């Protein structure tokens, strides 16, 4: 994110990033891109679960 922020300081913000699967597994990285308004396409391994940030587990009755 530091490199992306440095680019933004030079008024060079990429409209879309295509990082590898290592970044696809990093929720903080994806959130950082979203917070900066940068679109992304990343690979995500099949064993990675995805849910809303504020999701709370529940137990069925």
N, CA, C and O atoms as a Tinker XYZ file with bonds, in Angstrom:
   244  protein
     1  N      0.823000   -1.179000    0.000000    73     2
     2  CA     0.000000    0.000000    0.000000    64     1     3
     3  C      0.876000    1.254000    0.000000    63     2     4     5
     4  O      0.484000    2.295000   -0.527000    81     3
     5  N      2.055000    1.143000    0.592000    73     3     6
     6  CA     2.944000    2.312000    0.607000    64     5     7
     7  C      3.301000    2.749000   -0.812000    63     6     8     9
     8  O      3.336000    3.944000   -1.104000    81     7
     9  N      3.563000    1.798000   -1.682000    73     7    10
    10  CA     3.904000    2.131000   -3.072000    64     9    11
    11  C      2.726000    2.781000   -3.790000    63    10    12    13
    12  O      2.894000    3.729000   -4.556000    81    11
    13  N      1.549000    2.261000   -3.531000    73    11    14
    14  CA     0.345000    2.825000   -4.156000    64    13    15
    15  C      0.108000    4.244000   -3.648000    63    14    16    17
    16  O     -0.243000    5.136000   -4.421000    81    15
    17  N      0.301000    4.447000   -2.347000    73    15    18
    18  CA     0.139000    5.790000   -1.778000    64    17    19
    19  C      1.191000    6.755000   -2.325000    63    18    20    21
    20  O      0.907000    7.930000   -2.558000    81    19
    21  N      2.408000    6.247000   -2.526000    73    19    22
    22  CA     3.450000    7.107000   -3.100000    64    21    23
    23  C      3.080000    7.520000   -4.517000    63    22    24    25
    24  O      3.257000    8.681000   -4.886000    81    23
    25  N      2.576000    6.600000   -5.305000    73    23    26
    26  CA     2.118000    6.941000   -6.659000    64    25    27
    27  C      1.024000    8.004000   -6.609000    63    26    28    29
    28  O      1.025000    8.949000   -7.398000    81    27
    29  N      0.096000    7.839000   -5.678000    73    27    30
    30  CA    -0.995000    8.812000   -5.550000    64    29    31
    31  C     -0.447000   10.202000   -5.222000    63    30    32    33
    32  O     -1.001000   11.212000   -5.657000    81    31
    33  N      0.637000   10.249000   -4.457000    73    31    34
    34  CA     1.277000   11.527000   -4.156000    64    33    35
    35  C      1.828000   12.203000   -5.394000    63    34    36    37
    36  O      2.000000   13.421000   -5.419000    81    35
    37  N      2.104000   11.414000   -6.420000    73    35    38
    38  CA     2.584000   11.940000   -7.710000    64    37    39
    39  C      1.429000   12.106000   -8.701000    63    38    40    41
    40  O      1.650000   12.344000   -9.889000    81    39
    41  N      0.196000   11.978000   -8.200000    73    39    42
    42  CA    -1.023000   12.060000   -9.007000    64    41    43
    43  C     -1.034000   10.963000  -10.085000    63    42    44    45
    44  O     -1.439000   11.200000  -11.223000    81    43
    45  N     -0.590000    9.781000   -9.709000    73    43    46
    46  CA    -0.596000    8.612000  -10.598000    64    45    47
    47  C     -1.351000    7.480000   -9.903000    63    46    48    49
    48  O     -0.743000    6.602000   -9.291000    81    47
    49  N     -2.671000    7.510000  -10.001000    73    47    50
    50  CA    -3.501000    6.497000   -9.356000    64    49    51
    51  C     -3.994000    5.521000  -10.428000    63    50    52    53
    52  O     -4.690000    5.925000  -11.360000    81    51
    53  N     -3.636000    4.241000  -10.299000    73    51    54
    54  CA    -4.098000    3.280000  -11.298000    64    53    55
    55  C     -5.602000    3.071000  -11.176000    63    54    56    57
    56  O     -6.125000    2.991000  -10.064000    81    55
    57  N     -6.308000    2.980000  -12.310000    73    55    58
    58  CA    -7.758000    2.754000  -12.230000    64    57    59
    59  C     -8.087000    1.334000  -11.791000    63    58    60    61
    60  O     -9.123000    1.099000  -11.168000    81    59
    61  N     -7.198000    0.374000  -12.118000    73    59    62
    62  CA    -7.418000   -1.035000  -11.777000    64    61    63
    63  C     -6.061000   -1.683000  -11.535000    63    62    64    65
    64  O     -5.095000   -1.397000  -12.242000    81    63
    65  N     -5.993000   -2.556000  -10.534000    73    63    66
    66  CA    -4.791000   -3.346000  -10.289000    64    65    67
    67  C     -5.115000   -4.821000  -10.501000    63    66    68    69
    68  O     -6.237000   -5.264000  -10.256000    81    67
    69  N     -4.119000   -5.572000  -10.959000    73    67    70
    70  CA    -4.276000   -7.013000  -11.151000    64    69    71
    71  C     -3.104000   -7.715000  -10.447000    63    70    72    73
    72  O     -2.170000   -8.174000  -11.104000    81    71
    73  N     -3.158000   -7.798000   -9.104000    73    71    74
    74  CA    -2.093000   -8.470000   -8.361000    64    73    75
    75  C     -2.270000   -9.989000   -8.372000    63    74    76    77
    76  O     -3.309000  -10.492000   -8.800000    81    75
    77  N     -1.258000  -10.716000   -7.902000    73    75    78
    78  CA    -1.334000  -12.176000   -7.902000    64    77    79
    79  C     -2.167000  -12.702000   -6.730000    63    78    80    81
    80  O     -2.667000  -11.932000   -5.911000    81    79
    81  N     -2.302000  -14.026000   -6.669000    73    79    82
    82  CA    -3.165000  -14.665000   -5.672000    64    81    83
    83  C     -2.709000  -14.404000   -4.247000    63    82    84    85
    84  O     -3.533000  -14.420000   -3.333000    81    83
    85  N     -1.421000  -14.166000   -4.031000    73    83    86
    86  CA    -0.953000  -13.852000   -2.684000    64    85    87
    87  C     -1.654000  -12.625000   -2.126000    63    86    88    89
    88  O     -2.007000  -12.587000   -0.947000    81    87
    89  N     -1.854000  -11.630000   -2.965000    73    87    90
    90  CA    -2.578000  -10.433000   -2.540000    64    89    91
    91  C     -4.077000  -10.693000   -2.481000    63    90    92    93
    92  O     -4.787000  -10.072000   -1.690000    81    91
    93  N     -4.557000  -11.607000   -3.313000    73    91    94
    94  CA    -5.980000  -11.937000   -3.309000    64    93    95
    95  C     -6.432000  -12.523000   -1.990000    63    94    96    97
    96  O     -7.596000  -12.389000   -1.613000    81    95
    97  N     -5.515000  -13.174000   -1.284000    73    95    98
    98  CA    -5.839000  -13.771000    0.007000    64    97    99
    99  C     -5.753000  -12.763000    1.142000    63    98   100   101
   100  O     -6.148000  -13.072000    2.266000    81    99
   101  N     -5.252000  -11.574000    0.876000    73    99   102
   102  CA    -5.019000  -10.581000    1.921000    64   101   103
   103  C     -6.189000   -9.592000    1.973000    63   102   104   105
   104  O     -6.268000   -8.663000    1.169000    81   103
   105  N     -7.088000   -9.809000    2.931000    73   103   106
   106  CA    -8.281000   -8.960000    3.039000    64   105   107
   107  C     -7.919000   -7.507000    3.310000    63   106   108   109
   108  O     -8.582000   -6.602000    2.803000    81   107
   109  N     -6.874000   -7.271000    4.105000    73   107   110
   110  CA    -6.466000   -5.891000    4.389000    64   109   111
   111  C     -6.023000   -5.178000    3.117000    63   110   112   113
   112  O     -6.308000   -3.994000    2.936000    81   111
   113  N     -5.329000   -5.891000    2.238000    73   111   114
   114  CA    -4.897000   -5.306000    0.972000    64   113   115
   115  C     -6.109000   -4.963000    0.110000    63   114   116   117
   116  O     -6.197000   -3.861000   -0.432000    81   115
   117  N     -7.040000   -5.904000   -0.016000    73   115   118
   118  CA    -8.246000   -5.648000   -0.822000    64   117   119
   119  C     -9.045000   -4.490000   -0.243000    63   118   120   121
   120  O     -9.543000   -3.644000   -0.987000    81   119
   121  N     -9.170000   -4.446000    1.081000    73   119   122
   122  CA    -9.894000   -3.336000    1.723000    64   121   123
   123  C     -9.194000   -2.009000    1.470000    63   122   124   125
   124  O     -9.847000   -0.992000    1.234000    81   123
   125  N     -7.851000   -2.018000    1.521000    73   123   126
   126  CA    -7.090000   -0.796000    1.267000    64   125   127
   127  C     -7.322000   -0.260000   -0.131000    63   126   128   129
   128  O     -7.437000    0.949000   -0.330000    81   127
   129  N     -7.391000   -1.160000   -1.097000    73   127   130
   130  CA    -7.679000   -0.733000   -2.475000    64   129   131
   131  C     -9.083000   -0.144000   -2.564000    63   130   132   133
   132  O     -9.293000    0.895000   -3.189000    81   131
   133  N    -10.039000   -0.819000   -1.935000    73   131   134
   134  CA   -11.421000   -0.320000   -1.963000    64   133   135
   135  C    -11.521000    1.054000   -1.314000    63   134   136   137
   136  O    -12.198000    1.940000   -1.835000    81   135
   137  N    -10.850000    1.235000   -0.177000    73   135   138
   138  CA   -10.884000    2.530000    0.514000    64   137   139
   139  C    -10.302000    3.638000   -0.351000    63   138   140   141
   140  O    -10.710000    4.794000   -0.239000    81   139
   141  N     -9.354000    3.292000   -1.212000    73   139   142
   142  CA    -8.717000    4.283000   -2.090000    64   141   143
   143  C     -9.460000    4.432000   -3.418000    63   142   144   145
   144  O     -9.057000    5.233000   -4.262000    81   143
   145  N    -10.535000    3.674000   -3.613000    73   143   146
   146  CA   -11.312000    3.769000   -4.842000    64   145   147
   147  C    -10.619000    3.135000   -6.039000    63   146   148   149
   148  O    -10.890000    3.502000   -7.182000    81   147
   149  N     -9.721000    2.178000   -5.781000    73   147   150
   150  CA    -8.991000    1.513000   -6.857000    64   149   151
   151  C     -9.629000    0.152000   -7.105000    63   150   152   153
   152  O     -9.714000   -0.673000   -6.196000    81   151
   153  N    -10.074000   -0.081000   -8.325000    73   151   154
   154  CA   -10.641000   -1.371000   -8.688000    64   153   155
   155  C     -9.556000   -2.427000   -8.748000    63   154   156   157
   156  O     -8.384000   -2.107000   -8.950000    81   155
   157  N     -9.936000   -3.680000   -8.574000    73   155   158
   158  CA    -8.946000   -4.753000   -8.626000    64   157   159
   159  C     -9.572000   -6.049000   -9.115000    63   158   160   161
   160  O    -10.776000   -6.271000   -8.992000    81   159
   161  N     -8.720000   -6.890000   -9.670000    73   159   162
   162  CA    -9.067000   -8.252000  -10.062000    64   161   163
   163  C     -7.966000   -9.118000   -9.487000    63   162   164   165
   164  O     -6.807000   -8.986000   -9.880000    81   163
   165  N     -8.309000  -10.006000   -8.559000    73   163   166
   166  CA    -7.310000  -10.864000   -7.936000    64   165   167
   167  C     -7.756000  -12.316000   -7.973000    63   166   168   169
   168  O     -8.952000  -12.607000   -7.986000    81   167
   169  N     -6.802000  -13.211000   -7.990000    73   167   170
   170  CA    -7.099000  -14.629000   -7.855000    64   169   171
   171  C     -7.288000  -14.923000   -6.372000    63   170   172   173
   172  O     -6.585000  -14.369000   -5.526000    81   171
   173  N     -8.227000  -15.784000   -6.070000    73   171   174
   174  CA    -8.473000  -16.197000   -4.696000    64   173   175
   175  C     -8.524000  -17.719000   -4.677000    63   174   176   177
   176  O     -9.253000  -18.335000   -5.454000    81   175
   177  N     -7.744000  -18.319000   -3.783000    73   175   178
   178  CA    -7.729000  -19.779000   -3.687000    64   177   179
   179  C     -9.101000  -20.312000   -3.302000    63   178   180   181
   180  O     -9.897000  -19.603000   -2.685000    81   179
   181  N     -9.372000  -21.547000   -3.662000    73   179   182
   182  CA   -10.685000  -22.143000   -3.405000    64   181   183
   183  C    -10.947000  -22.391000   -1.922000    63   182   184   185
   184  O    -12.101000  -22.581000   -1.535000    81   183
   185  N     -9.915000  -22.394000   -1.083000    73   183   186
   186  CA   -10.136000  -22.633000    0.345000    64   185   187
   187  C    -10.286000  -21.335000    1.150000    63   186   188   189
   188  O    -10.334000  -21.378000    2.380000    81   187
   189  N    -10.359000  -20.199000    0.479000    73   187   190
   190  CA   -10.547000  -18.911000    1.149000    64   189   191
   191  C    -12.045000  -18.635000    1.255000    63   190   192   193
   192  O    -12.768000  -18.707000    0.261000    81   191
   193  N    -12.503000  -18.319000    2.462000    73   191   194
   194  CA   -13.910000  -17.982000    2.641000    64   193   195
   195  C    -14.082000  -16.466000    2.558000    63   194   196   197
   196  O    -13.195000  -15.707000    2.949000    81   195
   197  N    -15.213000  -16.045000    2.055000    73   195   198
   198  CA   -15.486000  -14.625000    1.876000    64   197   199
   199  C    -16.833000  -14.310000    2.514000    63   198   200   201
   200  O    -17.816000  -15.016000    2.289000    81   199
   201  N    -16.868000  -13.263000    3.297000    73   199   202
   202  CA   -18.111000  -12.811000    3.901000    64   201   203
   203  C    -17.985000  -11.318000    4.185000    63   202   204   205
   204  O    -16.891000  -10.754000    4.143000    81   203
   205  N    -19.085000  -10.711000    4.466000    73   203   206
   206  CA   -19.090000   -9.281000    4.777000    64   205   207
   207  C    -18.243000   -9.007000    6.016000    63   206   208   209
   208  O    -18.195000   -9.825000    6.934000    81   207
   209  N    -17.572000   -7.845000    6.040000    73   207   210
   210  CA   -16.669000   -7.493000    7.141000    64   209   211
   211  C    -17.382000   -7.505000    8.495000    63   210   212   213
   212  O    -16.785000   -7.879000    9.505000    81   211
   213  N    -18.637000   -7.103000    8.520000    73   211   214
   214  CA   -19.363000   -7.021000    9.791000    64   213   215
   215  C    -20.199000   -8.265000   10.073000    63   214   216   217
   216  O    -21.052000   -8.234000   10.960000    81   215
   217  N    -19.980000   -9.357000    9.345000    73   215   218
   218  CA   -20.740000  -10.593000    9.550000    64   217   219
   219  C    -20.461000  -11.169000   10.939000    63   218   220   221
   220  O    -19.331000  -11.124000   11.425000    81   219
   221  N    -21.482000  -11.697000   11.555000    73   219   222
   222  CA   -21.358000  -12.332000   12.874000    64   221   223
   223  C    -21.881000  -13.770000   12.760000    63   222   224   225
   224  O    -22.941000  -13.993000   12.174000    81   223
   225  N    -21.159000  -14.736000   13.307000    73   223   226
   226  CA   -21.642000  -16.114000   13.244000    64   225   227
   227  C    -22.904000  -16.284000   14.072000    63   226   228   229
   228  O    -23.074000  -15.632000   15.103000    81   227
   229  N    -23.779000  -17.153000   13.623000    73   227   230
   230  CA   -25.004000  -17.463000   14.362000    64   229   231
   231  C    -25.144000  -18.961000   14.484000    63   230   232   233
   232  O    -24.603000  -19.709000   13.669000    81   231
   233  N    -25.857000  -19.401000   15.484000    73   231   234
   234  CA   -26.116000  -20.826000   15.705000    64   233   235
   235  C    -27.566000  -21.088000   15.373000    63   234   236   237
   236  O    -28.451000  -20.424000   15.912000    81   235
   237  N    -27.831000  -22.055000   14.483000    73   235   238
   238  CA   -29.228000  -22.369000   14.158000    64   237   239
   239  C    -29.999000  -22.819000   15.410000    63   238   240   241
   240  O    -29.430000  -23.404000   16.331000    81   239
   241  N    -31.274000  -22.538000   15.416000    73   239   242
   242  CA   -32.132000  -22.941000   16.557000    64   241   243
   243  C    -32.241000  -24.445000   16.650000    63   242   244
   244  O    -32.916000  -24.961000   17.541000    81   243
